């Protein structure tokens, strides 16, 4: 005779959420009903791993599941929890905001839900869905951003500071008069020169952000893409960038929002664990820039790094 499964005790439920990943899963499933794949995208783990965690949570009655065709959807509903477990969850939830991982999960959850809403609209609006597919088949999917860059004045000189292997310089090159690609690493510059051998309007220069090999007021704009977190003294670096900008020139920074991935310092030599938006605004103001603006960049559900921001500011017309 087959025995009935044991009813989980409060101790069993507590053990289930003592694992940090399962606690994160509970937190997002309280906010939305999700499939295994959607949970996987939010917590950035393989579906097989997520499935094992969801089974544990379902077996201990933390989450409920329902089937829809071949898909299974999971949800944490407080009203369905036993009273003692509900009290335990409320106590745990009060302390979740202290961990940046939960904030990152929340951002990715918004992306997943937005993609779901888009899928639903595409299903009910077949014409729009067919046009997107047809447009991609005819023209590809990467023409929009380079096309929008044509808004840049074609006579501009742009300094790409910390150019690395040349990704930004390659995008800017067709749209401006000249790109000055600067990097402190000779191997990076060699890779960039090889990659951009056919681009005739890119000038390569070896040098650091503390002493840029660029003349005063030489550039209309400067870009620092995933560079500033490597710099021990960001304010002085931003002053040095301002030196090479023309009056009314622009600086554009893309970098990581504040995070707690300490391994980045150990493995990649990061000097800062990202930046708080208010800190970036203050750094720009202290370095002499005006009209600093900062905004978070959209997060891709499949990305594994911290969130990013874009910041811009002006070099005043008089120094």
Backbone bond lengths (Angstrom), bond angles and torsions (degrees), N, CA, C in turn:
res aa  C-N    CA-C-N  psi(-1)  N-CA   C-N-CA  omega(-1)  CA-C   N-CA-C  phi
1 X - - - 1.469 - - 1.532 108.89 -
2 X 1.340 113.91 132.77 1.457 119.15 -177.02 1.516 110.19 -77.17
3 X 1.355 117.03 128.78 1.464 120.41 -178.91 1.515 110.63 -80.48
4 X 1.336 116.23 149.32 1.467 121.73 177.67 1.522 109.43 -74.20
5 X 1.340 117.10 146.01 1.468 119.07 178.31 1.528 110.48 -63.51
6 X 1.331 115.37 143.83 1.463 119.90 -179.10 1.520 110.35 -67.42
7 X 1.328 115.73 141.74 1.461 120.29 176.38 1.524 108.37 -75.96
8 X 1.342 117.47 124.83 1.471 118.74 -177.23 1.523 112.19 -63.61
9 X 1.307 115.47 139.84 1.462 121.18 177.21 1.530 109.73 -89.74
10 X 1.337 115.58 171.78 1.462 119.99 176.26 1.525 110.09 -60.25
11 X 1.339 116.69 -36.77 1.466 120.18 178.21 1.528 110.67 -63.20
12 X 1.346 116.64 -38.84 1.466 120.05 177.40 1.526 110.55 -62.63
13 X 1.326 115.65 -42.37 1.466 119.52 -178.52 1.531 110.80 -67.67
14 X 1.324 116.55 -40.07 1.461 120.45 177.98 1.524 110.56 -63.03
15 X 1.334 116.92 -40.87 1.466 120.95 178.30 1.532 110.44 -63.07
16 X 1.319 116.26 -36.99 1.472 119.86 -178.13 1.525 111.51 -62.68
17 X 1.333 117.56 -41.81 1.469 119.68 -176.59 1.525 112.30 -93.22
18 X 1.333 117.25 5.86 1.468 118.81 173.79 1.522 111.05 -74.46
19 X 1.328 116.97 -17.02 1.466 122.19 175.23 1.535 107.46 -81.06
20 X 1.354 118.95 123.35 1.480 121.82 -173.56 1.525 114.20 -57.46
21 X 1.333 117.42 -38.48 1.472 118.99 -178.65 1.523 110.22 -65.07
22 X 1.337 116.46 -41.55 1.472 119.01 -179.84 1.525 110.99 -66.60
23 X 1.324 116.53 -32.18 1.461 119.64 176.48 1.525 109.91 -66.00
24 X 1.330 117.18 -41.15 1.475 120.94 177.05 1.527 110.42 -63.27
25 X 1.336 115.96 -41.20 1.465 119.61 179.63 1.524 110.78 -62.85
26 X 1.314 116.95 -42.80 1.472 119.73 177.24 1.522 110.85 -59.61
27 X 1.312 115.48 -41.66 1.462 119.97 -177.36 1.519 111.34 -62.19
28 X 1.342 118.04 -43.73 1.468 119.14 -179.00 1.521 111.41 -75.48
29 X 1.350 117.06 -31.21 1.466 118.72 -179.11 1.532 111.92 -75.95
30 X 1.323 116.78 -16.26 1.463 118.42 171.58 1.527 110.39 -72.13
31 X 1.342 116.35 -26.46 1.466 120.98 -177.63 1.521 113.20 -88.88
32 X 1.337 117.33 -25.56 1.470 119.11 -177.30 1.516 109.85 -161.58
33 X 1.318 115.60 150.16 1.462 121.76 171.87 1.521 108.03 -80.93
34 X 1.342 116.70 127.85 1.459 120.94 -173.06 1.522 111.11 -134.20
35 X 1.333 115.03 152.51 1.459 120.79 172.39 1.524 109.24 -81.89
36 X 1.323 115.84 170.83 1.467 120.21 178.80 1.528 110.09 -59.48
37 X 1.332 116.08 -44.18 1.466 119.79 -179.60 1.515 112.57 -63.07
38 X 1.328 116.51 -38.60 1.468 119.45 179.73 1.518 111.13 -68.55
39 X 1.333 116.95 -40.76 1.469 119.86 175.88 1.527 109.58 -61.22
40 X 1.337 115.95 -41.62 1.462 120.61 179.11 1.525 111.52 -58.84
41 X 1.335 117.33 -41.91 1.467 120.54 179.41 1.526 111.74 -66.71
42 X 1.314 117.36 -35.29 1.465 120.26 -178.10 1.525 111.01 -72.03
43 X 1.329 117.35 -47.84 1.473 119.55 -176.41 1.521 112.23 -89.36
44 X 1.355 116.41 -4.19 1.462 121.84 175.02 1.526 112.94 59.20
45 X 1.331 114.23 50.43 1.463 121.66 175.88 1.521 108.99 -132.63
46 X 1.350 118.46 156.39 1.461 120.25 178.34 1.532 111.95 -59.32
47 X 1.332 115.94 150.59 1.460 120.01 -178.24 1.522 111.67 -61.73
48 X 1.335 117.17 -34.29 1.464 118.99 179.63 1.526 111.06 -63.16
49 X 1.329 116.21 -39.92 1.471 120.40 178.02 1.524 110.42 -66.93
50 X 1.326 116.24 -44.55 1.461 120.43 179.64 1.525 110.78 -62.32
51 X 1.329 117.28 -39.88 1.471 120.89 179.74 1.523 111.03 -60.09
52 X 1.338 116.76 -41.14 1.470 119.40 178.87 1.522 110.97 -64.59
53 X 1.337 116.56 -41.77 1.466 119.07 178.72 1.528 111.17 -65.37
54 X 1.326 116.74 -40.07 1.468 119.88 179.99 1.522 111.12 -66.05
55 X 1.327 117.69 -36.71 1.467 120.21 177.28 1.524 110.61 -61.53
56 X 1.335 116.20 -43.73 1.471 119.55 178.18 1.527 110.84 -61.03
57 X 1.329 116.52 -43.97 1.468 120.24 -179.51 1.526 111.52 -67.24
58 X 1.329 116.83 -36.64 1.464 119.63 178.08 1.528 110.63 -70.49
59 X 1.344 116.77 -40.18 1.469 120.65 -179.72 1.521 112.04 -64.57
60 X 1.334 116.44 -28.93 1.472 119.91 179.62 1.533 111.78 -98.74
61 X 1.329 115.54 12.30 1.476 122.64 173.35 1.530 114.02 66.17
62 X 1.345 116.20 22.81 1.469 117.58 174.08 1.525 110.87 -75.43
63 X 1.322 116.10 -36.83 1.457 119.74 -177.35 1.525 109.66 -126.97
64 X 1.315 115.51 155.68 1.460 121.88 173.71 1.521 108.17 -108.20
65 X 1.309 116.37 156.97 1.471 119.50 177.78 1.519 109.42 -134.24
66 X 1.317 114.45 150.97 1.462 120.45 174.68 1.513 107.93 -137.20
67 X 1.305 115.68 149.89 1.461 121.11 -179.73 1.519 109.57 -99.50
68 X 1.339 113.80 141.70 1.460 120.73 174.21 1.522 106.47 -137.79
69 X 1.342 115.72 98.50 1.454 119.42 -171.54 1.517 109.04 67.19
70 X 1.319 115.90 -127.04 1.465 119.38 178.90 1.531 112.30 -91.62
71 X 1.324 116.46 -5.41 1.471 120.27 -177.60 1.522 110.91 -92.93
72 X 1.318 115.40 151.24 1.465 121.90 174.52 1.525 108.15 -119.06
73 X 1.320 115.69 137.65 1.459 122.02 -179.26 1.527 108.83 -119.24
74 X 1.350 114.76 140.53 1.465 121.14 -174.67 1.524 109.63 -120.44
75 X 1.345 114.47 149.82 1.468 119.56 -179.78 1.521 109.31 -153.57
76 X 1.317 116.38 144.66 1.470 121.97 169.88 1.515 107.58 -105.97
77 X 1.326 115.86 116.92 1.462 121.70 179.28 1.518 108.35 -117.22
78 X 1.320 116.43 118.08 1.467 119.75 -178.06 1.522 112.22 -56.60
79 X 1.321 116.63 -39.29 1.463 119.59 -176.46 1.521 112.39 -64.88
80 X 1.346 116.59 -21.64 1.470 119.61 -179.70 1.522 112.59 -88.91
81 X 1.338 117.23 -7.98 1.458 120.63 -179.31 1.529 110.34 -81.87
82 X 1.344 117.23 145.57 1.468 119.12 171.10 1.532 110.37 -57.45
83 X 1.310 116.16 154.76 1.468 119.45 -173.62 1.523 112.33 -57.66
84 X 1.350 117.64 -42.56 1.474 118.98 -178.82 1.530 110.95 -67.70
85 X 1.326 116.92 -35.84 1.461 120.53 178.76 1.524 110.55 -70.88
86 X 1.328 116.51 -36.52 1.468 120.54 177.73 1.526 109.92 -61.45
87 X 1.331 116.77 -42.41 1.464 120.94 178.97 1.537 110.39 -65.35
88 X 1.343 116.28 -38.31 1.458 120.90 178.02 1.529 110.34 -63.69
89 X 1.335 116.50 -43.16 1.457 119.91 -179.04 1.528 111.54 -64.93
90 X 1.316 116.52 -41.40 1.467 118.96 178.46 1.519 111.07 -61.80
91 X 1.319 116.81 -39.15 1.464 119.87 179.03 1.521 111.07 -66.49
92 X 1.327 117.10 -42.19 1.467 120.46 179.32 1.523 111.20 -65.54
93 X 1.311 116.14 -41.46 1.457 120.69 -173.41 1.527 112.43 -64.69
94 X 1.323 117.45 -27.50 1.471 120.73 -179.63 1.530 112.09 -62.71
95 X 1.330 116.98 -22.20 1.462 120.21 -173.88 1.529 112.74 -106.74
96 X 1.319 118.03 3.27 1.465 120.27 -174.90 1.524 112.46 -72.08
97 X 1.328 118.07 -31.36 1.461 121.13 -175.67 1.515 113.81 -64.94
98 X 1.336 117.85 -13.98 1.469 120.07 -178.12 1.524 112.41 -76.47
99 X 1.332 117.87 -13.80 1.467 121.56 -177.47 1.523 109.79 -103.93
100 X 1.355 117.83 119.92 1.477 120.11 -179.18 1.527 113.72 -58.81
101 X 1.345 117.52 -23.13 1.460 119.68 179.06 1.522 111.88 -58.16
102 X 1.324 116.36 -35.76 1.461 119.56 -178.94 1.531 110.29 -70.31
103 X 1.345 116.95 -33.91 1.467 119.66 175.45 1.525 110.60 -66.75
104 X 1.339 116.92 -40.76 1.465 120.14 178.64 1.526 110.40 -65.35
105 X 1.352 116.72 -39.97 1.464 119.90 175.88 1.523 111.05 -59.57
106 X 1.328 116.70 -39.99 1.463 120.70 -178.36 1.524 111.22 -63.37
107 X 1.347 116.15 -39.37 1.475 119.82 178.31 1.520 110.22 -64.87
108 X 1.349 116.29 -46.27 1.467 119.13 -179.32 1.526 111.37 -66.84
109 X 1.330 117.17 -32.64 1.463 119.91 177.25 1.523 110.59 -62.29
110 X 1.331 116.83 -41.05 1.470 120.10 177.92 1.524 110.62 -60.78
111 X 1.341 116.16 -40.40 1.458 120.09 179.32 1.527 110.62 -64.08
112 X 1.337 116.58 -45.88 1.471 121.03 179.99 1.528 110.87 -60.39
113 X 1.329 116.55 -44.04 1.464 119.68 -179.49 1.521 111.12 -68.72
114 X 1.345 116.67 -35.33 1.468 119.48 177.50 1.523 110.45 -65.56
115 X 1.349 116.82 -40.57 1.461 120.02 177.46 1.518 110.86 -64.58
116 X 1.332 117.04 -36.38 1.463 120.04 177.57 1.514 110.45 -64.74
117 X 1.342 116.59 -42.10 1.468 119.37 179.12 1.519 110.46 -63.71
118 X 1.332 115.67 -37.99 1.462 119.13 178.58 1.527 109.80 -64.10
119 X 1.345 116.24 -44.05 1.464 119.45 178.89 1.515 111.21 -58.94
120 X 1.332 116.23 -40.21 1.463 119.86 -179.85 1.520 110.79 -65.14
121 X 1.346 116.54 -43.83 1.464 119.55 178.36 1.526 110.93 -63.43
122 X 1.340 116.32 -39.30 1.461 119.50 179.92 1.524 110.71 -64.71
123 X 1.344 115.83 -34.96 1.472 119.26 179.60 1.520 110.49 -66.14
124 X 1.333 115.75 -42.92 1.474 118.89 -177.51 1.524 112.15 -84.00
125 X 1.332 116.84 -18.99 1.457 119.55 177.68 1.510 109.19 -116.00
126 X 1.308 117.53 76.66 1.454 122.13 -171.49 1.526 112.62 -61.00
127 X 1.301 116.69 -30.85 1.467 118.35 -177.71 1.522 110.28 -63.42
128 X 1.333 115.35 -47.05 1.466 118.92 179.36 1.527 110.57 -61.74
129 X 1.314 116.18 -41.44 1.452 119.81 179.81 1.516 112.31 -63.93
130 X 1.326 116.80 -41.73 1.460 120.42 178.60 1.518 111.41 -67.01
131 X 1.356 116.91 -35.94 1.469 119.20 -179.81 1.519 111.02 -66.05
132 X 1.325 116.69 -41.89 1.463 119.08 179.24 1.534 110.35 -60.51
133 X 1.327 116.03 -43.35 1.460 119.45 179.61 1.524 110.75 -64.82
134 X 1.321 115.97 -45.21 1.453 120.42 -178.47 1.531 111.08 -63.79
135 X 1.333 116.09 -42.76 1.464 119.65 179.92 1.521 111.16 -61.38
136 X 1.345 116.24 -40.70 1.456 119.17 179.48 1.525 110.66 -67.67
137 X 1.334 117.47 -39.10 1.460 120.10 179.08 1.530 111.20 -63.99
138 X 1.324 116.47 -38.00 1.451 120.58 -176.27 1.526 112.97 -79.54
139 X 1.347 116.30 -41.04 1.461 120.04 -168.64 1.520 114.58 -122.90
140 X 1.359 118.22 -4.72 1.454 120.39 -175.28 1.524 110.94 84.74
141 X 1.343 115.80 -173.64 1.467 119.31 -175.53 1.519 113.55 -119.46
142 X 1.332 117.89 4.94 1.466 119.18 -173.75 1.528 113.51 -116.93
143 X 1.336 118.10 18.02 1.465 118.61 -176.23 1.523 113.27 -88.31
144 X 1.341 118.58 -19.77 1.461 120.38 -171.66 1.523 112.32 -65.92
145 X 1.342 117.00 -52.77 1.470 119.54 -176.77 1.524 112.21 -62.55
146 X 1.350 119.79 -47.58 1.471 118.38 176.45 1.527 112.17 -60.84
147 X 1.324 117.11 -34.70 1.459 119.01 178.33 1.512 112.05 -65.22
148 X 1.317 116.76 -40.07 1.470 120.09 179.30 1.521 111.98 -66.13
149 X 1.341 116.79 -25.75 1.466 119.64 178.88 1.525 112.47 -66.22
150 X 1.330 116.26 -13.47 1.465 119.06 175.84 1.528 111.27 -65.05
151 X 1.317 117.65 -12.21 1.464 120.95 173.98 1.530 111.67 -66.84
152 X 1.345 117.51 -19.88 1.464 120.12 178.29 1.527 110.02 -67.43
153 X 1.323 117.93 140.43 1.483 119.88 175.15 1.521 110.39 -59.80
154 X 1.327 118.53 128.67 1.470 120.77 -174.53 1.527 114.07 -68.56
155 X 1.342 118.06 -13.95 1.468 119.76 179.45 1.530 112.52 -94.31
156 X 1.303 117.43 9.64 1.466 120.15 -178.35 1.529 111.70 -74.78
157 X 1.345 113.70 150.00 1.463 122.74 167.82 1.528 106.22 -111.28
158 X 1.325 116.30 124.38 1.466 121.54 -176.08 1.518 109.25 -118.89
159 X 1.330 116.22 130.61 1.471 121.55 176.15 1.530 108.41 -95.93
160 X 1.316 115.52 121.00 1.467 121.52 175.94 1.516 107.44 -98.57
161 X 1.337 115.58 97.89 1.465 121.68 -173.11 1.525 109.18 -86.37
162 X 1.330 116.64 127.71 1.457 120.49 -174.23 1.520 109.43 70.60
163 X 1.324 115.84 53.03 1.474 120.88 -169.88 1.519 113.51 -69.06
164 X 1.338 117.44 -18.59 1.458 118.92 -178.78 1.518 111.47 59.28
165 X 1.332 116.44 -131.32 1.464 120.48 -177.94 1.524 112.65 -89.07
166 X 1.350 117.16 5.57 1.453 119.39 169.10 1.512 117.10 100.76
167 X 1.314 117.72 16.35 1.470 119.62 -178.16 1.520 112.02 -59.47
168 X 1.340 117.49 -50.07 1.467 121.03 -177.38 1.525 110.39 -68.99
169 X 1.328 117.14 -43.37 1.470 120.57 179.96 1.526 110.71 -59.37
170 X 1.310 116.27 -38.41 1.466 120.79 179.92 1.528 111.15 -63.67
171 X 1.325 117.09 -38.51 1.468 121.12 -179.94 1.525 110.73 -72.28
172 X 1.331 116.52 -38.67 1.466 120.23 -175.93 1.524 112.91 -77.90
173 X 1.314 116.81 -30.83 1.465 121.38 -170.63 1.530 115.08 -50.93
174 X 1.334 120.84 -45.17 1.472 119.14 -177.45 1.531 113.69 -70.30
175 X 1.335 117.67 -11.04 1.463 120.46 -169.46 1.521 114.16 -106.87
176 X 1.341 117.46 -11.40 1.464 120.01 -174.63 1.523 110.11 -131.82
177 X 1.341 115.41 171.14 1.465 120.14 -178.89 1.516 112.02 -69.47
178 X 1.352 115.84 -44.23 1.460 119.56 -177.71 1.524 110.22 -153.02
179 X 1.334 115.50 145.37 1.462 122.20 171.32 1.521 107.52 -116.81
180 X 1.339 115.61 127.88 1.465 120.86 174.12 1.526 106.45 -99.90
181 X 1.327 116.51 108.98 1.460 121.82 -176.11 1.521 109.40 -97.76
182 X 1.350 116.21 113.55 1.465 121.74 -174.77 1.524 109.58 -116.01
183 X 1.333 116.38 135.60 1.460 119.92 175.01 1.521 109.34 -153.94
184 X 1.342 117.80 145.23 1.473 120.20 179.48 1.519 113.12 -80.76
185 X 1.333 117.41 -9.22 1.467 121.22 -175.70 1.520 110.15 -103.22
186 X 1.335 116.51 118.16 1.462 120.36 177.07 1.533 112.41 -62.58
187 X 1.359 119.00 -41.27 1.473 118.00 177.43 1.532 112.36 -60.77
188 X 1.335 117.64 -38.15 1.463 120.36 176.91 1.525 110.50 -63.54
189 X 1.325 116.51 -44.29 1.466 120.15 179.79 1.530 111.45 -63.57
190 X 1.335 117.15 -38.67 1.463 119.39 177.64 1.520 110.50 -62.00
191 X 1.351 115.91 -42.14 1.465 119.74 178.45 1.528 110.76 -64.68
192 X 1.335 116.92 -39.41 1.468 120.64 179.28 1.530 110.65 -66.51
193 X 1.343 117.23 -43.60 1.469 120.12 179.43 1.532 111.24 -60.51
194 X 1.331 116.04 -40.29 1.459 119.90 179.13 1.521 110.61 -66.71
195 X 1.321 115.68 -44.13 1.468 120.71 -178.78 1.529 111.50 -64.06
196 X 1.338 116.32 -37.19 1.466 121.34 -171.56 1.526 112.43 -109.45
197 X 1.320 115.81 28.65 1.471 120.35 -175.94 1.525 112.18 -60.02
198 X 1.324 117.45 -28.07 1.466 120.75 -177.80 1.531 112.96 -88.89
199 X 1.329 117.48 -4.74 1.474 120.63 -179.23 1.533 108.64 -90.87
200 X 1.312 116.67 110.77 1.463 121.27 -172.67 1.524 113.91 -84.40
201 X 1.323 117.88 -9.26 1.468 119.65 -176.52 1.523 112.40 -109.35
202 X 1.322 117.11 24.29 1.471 121.01 176.88 1.523 108.62 -111.96
203 X 1.328 115.12 125.32 1.468 121.59 177.61 1.522 108.12 -108.37
204 X 1.317 116.97 123.91 1.456 121.74 -177.33 1.526 110.26 -95.75
205 X 1.339 115.45 141.75 1.468 119.82 -179.42 1.525 109.16 -144.02
206 X 1.324 115.28 133.09 1.462 120.82 178.21 1.520 108.88 -92.00
207 X 1.341 116.71 123.03 1.459 119.76 179.85 1.512 111.80 176.67
208 X 1.331 115.00 165.41 1.463 120.55 -176.77 1.518 110.28 -102.27
209 X 1.331 114.55 165.95 1.457 120.69 -178.94 1.520 112.00 -69.48
210 X 1.303 116.74 -20.37 1.470 118.74 179.90 1.528 112.15 -78.26
211 X 1.342 116.97 -18.35 1.465 121.16 -178.21 1.529 108.03 -152.61
212 X 1.313 115.86 76.73 1.461 120.87 -173.46 1.531 111.18 -67.56
213 X 1.336 117.59 136.42 1.467 121.47 178.81 1.532 111.12 -82.80
214 X 1.327 114.86 54.27 1.463 122.08 -177.01 1.524 107.77 -136.50
215 X 1.328 116.96 139.40 1.463 121.11 -179.14 1.527 111.95 -66.42
216 X 1.337 114.89 159.89 1.459 120.17 175.05 1.528 109.93 -59.30
217 X 1.332 115.48 142.73 1.471 122.31 173.94 1.529 112.38 49.79
218 X 1.328 116.57 41.45 1.470 120.37 -176.42 1.523 113.02 -93.17
219 X 1.342 118.04 -21.34 1.463 120.48 -170.57 1.528 111.47 -121.14
220 X 1.312 114.58 145.20 1.469 120.05 174.25 1.525 111.30 -79.12
221 X 1.328 115.99 -26.53 1.467 120.36 -178.57 1.519 108.73 -153.09
222 X 1.336 114.99 157.78 1.461 121.02 176.78 1.522 108.41 -137.25
223 X 1.327 116.03 139.83 1.462 120.95 177.47 1.519 109.73 -116.44
224 X 1.325 116.14 139.00 1.457 122.89 172.80 1.528 106.63 -128.59
225 X 1.309 116.74 97.44 1.460 121.89 -175.04 1.531 109.09 -105.52
226 X 1.325 115.69 111.54 1.461 123.04 -177.70 1.525 111.05 54.47
227 X 1.324 114.53 47.98 1.467 121.83 -177.84 1.527 111.65 -119.62
228 X 1.338 117.04 -43.36 1.464 120.76 -167.62 1.528 112.54 -61.38
229 X 1.333 118.08 -30.31 1.469 119.43 -178.75 1.533 112.21 -68.91
230 X 1.344 117.11 -12.78 1.468 120.49 176.89 1.530 111.95 -86.24
231 X 1.332 117.77 -10.01 1.464 122.05 -169.66 1.525 110.10 -97.20
232 X 1.315 116.70 126.33 1.469 119.89 -177.36 1.527 112.18 -70.50
233 X 1.328 117.91 -30.95 1.465 121.84 -178.91 1.540 108.99 -123.63
234 X 1.334 117.56 82.47 1.466 120.10 -174.71 1.525 113.96 -61.22
235 X 1.333 117.75 -36.95 1.457 118.97 -176.85 1.525 111.48 -63.38
236 X 1.335 117.25 -45.83 1.466 119.49 178.48 1.528 111.48 -65.36
237 X 1.329 116.36 -35.28 1.463 119.85 177.38 1.522 110.39 -63.44
238 X 1.324 116.68 -42.00 1.464 120.22 179.53 1.526 110.93 -67.44
239 X 1.323 117.59 -33.21 1.470 120.34 174.93 1.531 110.75 -64.52
240 X 1.343 115.68 -40.03 1.459 119.57 179.59 1.536 110.56 -66.14
241 X 1.316 116.82 -38.59 1.463 119.34 176.08 1.527 109.88 -63.91
242 X 1.322 116.72 -40.36 1.469 120.38 -179.77 1.528 110.82 -62.25
243 X 1.333 116.68 -32.00 1.473 120.35 179.18 1.527 111.58 -59.11
244 X 1.332 116.80 -37.80 1.467 119.15 -174.60 1.529 112.14 -87.29
245 X 1.339 117.35 -4.69 1.461 120.19 -179.40 1.523 111.37 -86.32
246 X 1.303 115.28 142.93 1.462 120.50 172.62 1.528 109.21 -68.97
247 X 1.337 118.32 159.41 1.465 119.74 171.19 1.529 110.06 -54.60
248 X 1.321 116.17 136.24 1.463 123.60 -175.07 1.528 112.47 69.60
249 X 1.336 117.79 12.56 1.459 120.62 175.38 1.521 111.01 -70.32
250 X 1.324 114.98 167.78 1.468 120.36 -174.33 1.522 110.53 -123.88
251 X 1.328 115.00 145.13 1.458 121.09 171.41 1.524 107.83 -114.37
252 X 1.326 115.71 140.60 1.466 121.55 175.64 1.520 108.15 -128.14
253 X 1.330 115.62 127.05 1.460 121.72 -178.69 1.529 108.18 -121.50
254 X 1.313 116.48 131.28 1.463 121.84 167.85 1.513 106.89 -120.62
255 X 1.328 115.72 125.87 1.461 118.65 -179.21 1.522 109.67 -156.65
256 X 1.321 115.02 -176.95 1.456 121.19 -175.33 1.521 111.42 -85.32
257 X 1.318 115.42 140.88 1.447 120.32 168.71 1.525 109.24 -70.06
258 X 1.308 115.62 161.16 1.464 121.54 -178.81 1.533 110.20 -53.75
259 X 1.345 116.33 135.55 1.466 120.59 -177.55 1.524 109.02 -150.64
260 X 1.340 115.79 179.11 1.469 119.18 -178.51 1.530 112.46 -123.48
261 X 1.339 116.58 28.00 1.467 120.68 178.78 1.536 108.97 -81.18
262 X 1.320 115.75 77.68 1.465 120.02 -175.22 1.524 112.69 -63.01
263 X 1.321 117.07 -21.86 1.464 119.64 179.23 1.524 111.30 -62.32
264 X 1.346 117.30 -23.16 1.466 120.19 178.63 1.526 110.91 -63.30
265 X 1.339 116.24 -35.04 1.469 119.19 177.65 1.519 110.24 -66.90
266 X 1.324 115.83 -40.89 1.457 120.14 -175.25 1.527 111.63 -75.00
267 X 1.328 117.66 -41.71 1.464 119.94 -171.62 1.523 113.58 -94.37
268 X 1.347 117.89 -25.06 1.465 119.49 -175.19 1.521 113.68 -125.47
269 X 1.311 116.33 5.46 1.460 119.84 173.79 1.520 114.35 70.05
270 X 1.330 117.91 29.08 1.455 119.57 178.55 1.528 110.13 -69.62
271 X 1.320 116.16 135.16 1.469 120.28 177.49 1.521 111.78 -85.85
272 X 1.345 117.05 -21.68 1.473 121.63 -178.22 1.516 109.31 -136.13
273 X 1.330 115.94 142.59 1.464 121.43 175.12 1.528 108.64 -87.78
274 X 1.314 115.48 66.15 1.453 120.82 -178.85 1.519 111.39 73.23
275 X 1.348 114.97 -172.42 1.462 120.40 -175.78 1.531 110.46 -140.21
276 X 1.313 114.20 142.21 1.461 120.70 170.52 1.529 108.62 -76.97
277 X 1.332 119.11 137.45 1.474 120.46 -178.36 1.525 113.68 -53.73
278 X 1.324 117.62 -40.57 1.466 119.62 179.32 1.529 111.46 -64.23
279 X 1.346 115.70 -35.44 1.466 120.06 177.76 1.522 110.65 -64.27
280 X 1.332 116.75 -41.79 1.467 120.64 -179.86 1.525 110.30 -63.58
281 X 1.319 116.86 -44.39 1.469 120.09 178.40 1.528 110.82 -59.43
282 X 1.338 115.84 -42.57 1.460 119.50 -179.54 1.522 111.42 -67.23
283 X 1.327 117.04 -40.17 1.466 120.29 177.95 1.527 110.89 -60.23
284 X 1.327 116.33 -43.63 1.459 120.09 -179.95 1.526 111.08 -65.19
285 X 1.322 116.83 -42.82 1.466 120.25 179.49 1.525 110.85 -64.49
286 X 1.341 116.03 -44.28 1.465 120.05 -179.40 1.528 111.55 -64.89
287 X 1.333 116.56 -28.36 1.463 120.19 179.54 1.524 112.27 -83.75
288 X 1.343 117.05 0.44 1.460 120.28 173.98 1.513 116.16 100.55
289 X 1.326 117.63 5.49 1.459 120.39 179.22 1.525 110.78 -83.30
290 X 1.320 115.88 160.52 1.458 121.32 176.77 1.529 109.30 -121.37
291 X 1.329 114.43 162.24 1.471 122.39 177.41 1.529 113.48 52.17
292 X 1.336 117.68 48.82 1.469 117.46 177.95 1.533 110.81 -68.64
293 X 1.307 115.36 135.42 1.459 121.75 177.91 1.520 108.49 -132.78
294 X 1.334 116.43 143.26 1.459 120.48 -178.38 1.514 108.88 -144.23
295 X 1.329 116.16 142.65 1.461 121.11 179.73 1.524 108.94 -150.30
296 X 1.329 117.43 144.99 1.471 119.29 174.79 1.520 110.62 -69.52
297 X 1.310 115.95 147.46 1.457 120.96 175.80 1.528 109.76 -92.86
298 X 1.314 118.22 150.42 1.478 120.05 179.09 1.523 110.36 -56.69
299 X 1.317 114.97 141.60 1.459 121.07 179.71 1.521 109.79 -98.57
300 X 1.322 115.94 129.70 1.459 119.63 175.56 1.523 109.15 -83.34
301 X 1.335 115.42 137.66 1.467 119.78 -176.72 1.520 112.03 -61.28
302 X 1.334 117.80 -27.55 1.464 120.48 -177.26 1.526 113.18 -90.23
303 X 1.337 118.29 -5.79 1.465 119.73 -178.47 1.522 110.43 -74.55
304 X 1.318 116.27 147.83 1.462 120.60 -175.32 1.527 113.34 -112.36
305 X 1.318 117.14 -6.05 1.460 120.27 -178.60 1.517 111.71 -92.54
306 X 1.334 116.63 178.28 1.467 120.85 177.04 1.523 111.62 -64.04
307 X 1.324 116.16 164.86 1.451 120.54 175.07 1.515 111.66 -65.15
308 X 1.336 116.20 157.42 1.454 122.03 -178.03 1.525 110.85 -116.26
309 X 1.326 116.10 159.64 1.458 121.83 173.43 1.521 108.74 -131.42
310 X 1.326 115.79 161.14 1.462 121.24 170.35 1.522 107.06 -121.79
311 X 1.307 116.43 134.69 1.462 122.21 178.66 1.517 109.24 -127.62
312 X 1.329 116.37 141.53 1.464 121.54 175.58 1.521 108.68 -133.19
313 X 1.327 115.52 156.32 1.463 121.22 176.32 1.526 108.45 -161.64
314 X 1.324 115.65 164.71 1.473 121.77 -177.67 1.523 110.64 -107.36
315 X 1.323 115.62 146.57 1.458 121.29 166.33 1.530 106.75 -87.20
316 X 1.319 118.39 118.71 1.468 118.71 -176.13 1.527 112.27 -58.53
317 X 1.330 115.48 153.85 1.471 120.30 -176.16 1.522 112.28 -68.18
318 X 1.341 117.50 -23.01 1.469 121.45 174.74 1.513 108.66 -123.08
319 X 1.330 116.42 137.44 1.465 120.73 -176.87 1.521 110.62 -91.35
